[in-house]
Amino acid sequence: MRRHVGFAFAVVLLGMMIMAACTNHNKQAETPAVLDVKIDAPDHIDLNKPTKLACVVTYGGEKVDDANEVKFEVWKHGSDEREMLEAKHDGDGRYSVEKTFTEAGTYSVVAHVTARDMHNMPKKDIVAGSPEQAATADGARENSQGSAEEHHHGAVAISLSSRSFEAGKPAALTVHLTKDGKPFTNATVRFEIWQADNKHEFVDADEKGNGEYEAMATLPTKERIR
């Protein structure tokens, strides 16, 4: 039996989709320093009350107080509307934002963090309103849209190297995968690359060790990956 860990990333230029097999043989070599982000948000929240969404950012075990960017993406399951909220720095590696939820249901929260030339975007689902209210709202959504299979990547931390590339020259695309603070190995990683409405190109990555995967690609224009 195999499970798939899915991830879609498309900011300016680069999209990435990761599918990881469930066999995870961790190597004993030293774990490389990676950007780690842990979401701190309640599992259940009350409607019409300000709720704090927070995350703690570390790099190599050290708190990061100078992240380039921290934003929270929030959307209700079944809705195409997504809200991007810019977080403020609270100190000690912690970043947060307040949001008031007015509709019952299940919401996804993704913390988008860029720091140390890496990007990490963990995801957490939260329930707004009472369990009965949320179940009613989610049930109505499923009845109107039909059931759909979802692939969650929340258990696997994904850190994408963030830097500029020179147009027309081969460049190394690198991503680090960790699970429970340890390298996630034996994964199948594929980068999806496109610009605007142009054709999408898929490039398979090779495992370099310690949860690091790399692929070579030539990008048509100079853009910053975030």
SVG drawing of the C-alpha trace seen along z (x, -y; Angstrom):
<svg xmlns="http://www.w3.org/2000/svg" viewBox="-26 -43 52 45">
<polyline fill="none" stroke="black" stroke-width="0.4" points="0.0,0.0 1.3,-3.5 0.2,-6.9 0.9,-10.1 1.9,-13.4 0.7,-16.2 2.0,-19.8 1.2,-22.6 3.4,-25.7 3.0,-28.5 4.3,-32.0 5.5,-34.0 7.2,-31.2 7.6,-27.9 5.1,-25.3 6.0,-22.0 4.1,-18.8 5.5,-16.2 4.3,-12.6 6.1,-10.7 6.0,-6.9 5.1,-5.7 8.4,-3.8 10.6,-6.1 14.1,-4.8 15.9,-7.6 19.6,-7.6 21.8,-8.1 23.9,-10.9 23.6,-14.3 20.5,-16.2 21.2,-19.4 19.9,-22.7 16.5,-23.4 13.8,-26.0 11.2,-24.6 7.7,-26.1 5.2,-25.0 1.7,-26.4 0.2,-27.3 -3.6,-27.6 -6.6,-26.0 -8.3,-23.0 -11.7,-24.4 -12.6,-28.1 -15.7,-30.1 -17.6,-32.1 -17.5,-35.9 -14.6,-36.1 -11.0,-37.2 -8.8,-34.2 -5.0,-34.3 -3.2,-32.3 0.5,-31.9 3.6,-30.0 7.1,-29.5 10.0,-29.7 13.4,-28.1 16.4,-27.3 18.8,-24.7 17.1,-24.7 17.6,-28.5 14.6,-30.9 14.3,-33.1 13.4,-36.7 14.2,-38.2 12.1,-36.2 11.8,-37.8 8.1,-37.1 5.4,-35.4 1.8,-35.2 -1.2,-33.0 -3.4,-31.7 -6.9,-30.9 -9.7,-29.3 -12.9,-27.5 -13.2,-23.9 -15.3,-23.9 -14.7,-27.6 -12.5,-29.1 -12.0,-32.3 -8.6,-32.5 -7.4,-35.1 -3.7,-36.0 -3.0,-37.7 0.4,-39.3 1.7,-38.3 3.5,-40.5 6.6,-39.4 5.8,-38.8 9.4,-38.0 11.2,-34.7 10.6,-33.3 6.9,-33.7 4.7,-35.4 0.9,-35.9 -2.2,-37.5 -5.8,-37.8 -8.8,-36.7 -12.5,-36.5 -14.4,-33.6 -18.1,-34.3 -19.1,-31.1 -19.2,-27.6 -17.2,-24.9 -13.7,-23.5 -10.9,-25.8 -7.4,-25.2 -4.6,-27.5 -1.2,-27.5 1.7,-29.5 3.9,-30.8 7.4,-31.5 10.4,-32.7 13.7,-33.0 17.4,-31.9 16.9,-31.6 14.3,-28.8 10.5,-28.6 8.3,-26.4 4.5,-26.2 3.0,-23.8 -0.8,-23.4 -3.4,-22.8 -7.2,-22.4 -9.3,-24.0 -13.1,-23.8 -15.1,-27.0 -18.3,-26.9 -19.6,-24.0 -19.0,-20.5 -22.7,-20.3 -22.6,-23.6 -19.4,-22.6 -20.7,-19.2 -23.9,-20.7 -21.9,-23.3 -19.4,-20.7 -22.2,-18.2 -24.0,-20.8 -20.8,-21.5 -20.2,-17.9 -23.8,-17.4 -23.5,-20.3 -20.1,-19.5 -19.8,-15.7 -17.0,-13.9 -13.4,-14.6 -10.2,-12.9 -7.7,-15.2 -4.0,-14.7 -2.6,-16.4 1.1,-17.4 0.8,-18.7 2.8,-15.9 5.8,-16.5 7.7,-19.8 8.7,-21.2 11.6,-23.7 12.2,-25.1 15.5,-27.0 14.7,-30.6 17.0,-32.6 17.2,-34.3 18.1,-32.4 19.9,-33.6 17.7,-33.3 18.7,-30.7 21.3,-29.0 20.9,-25.6 20.0,-26.0 19.7,-23.6 16.2,-23.4 16.5,-22.1 14.0,-21.1 14.3,-19.6 11.7,-17.3 11.5,-16.5 9.0,-14.5 9.0,-14.8 12.2,-16.7 14.0,-14.0 14.9,-13.7 12.1,-12.3 13.8,-9.9 12.8,-7.6 10.3,-10.2 9.4,-10.8 9.7,-14.5 8.7,-16.3 9.0,-20.1 6.3,-21.7 7.6,-24.8 5.7,-27.3 5.5,-31.0 2.2,-32.8 0.0,-30.8 2.9,-28.9 3.1,-25.2 3.9,-23.4 7.2,-21.5 7.8,-18.6 11.3,-17.8 12.0,-14.8 14.4,-15.4 17.1,-13.1 17.6,-12.3 20.9,-13.7 20.6,-12.4 19.4,-13.5 16.0,-14.5 17.4,-16.7 16.2,-16.5 17.6,-18.3 16.7,-18.8 18.4,-20.8 16.3,-23.1 16.8,-26.0 14.4,-28.9 13.2,-31.2 13.2,-34.4 14.8,-35.6 12.4,-35.4 12.7,-35.0 11.3,-31.7 9.5,-32.2"/>
</svg>
